[in-house]
Amino acid sequence: MYMDAVVFAGIATVLLMVVFFIGVGVFVMRDQKAHDDIQAKKDVGAGGKVA
């Protein structure tokens, strides 16, 4: 296959998109864990009632 600048740019674009979405997934998981801890503390303070 003929490799030129366009092919390299396409491969780089795909790799950057994959890295971006992995980063978003890691951010969401960490943020969800942090907010779950906060919500659990609120539930304990409210007598364990869940709205």
Secondary structure as GFF3:
##gff-version 3
##sequence-region A 1 51
A	DSSP	alpha_helix	5	45	.	.	.	ID=ss1
###
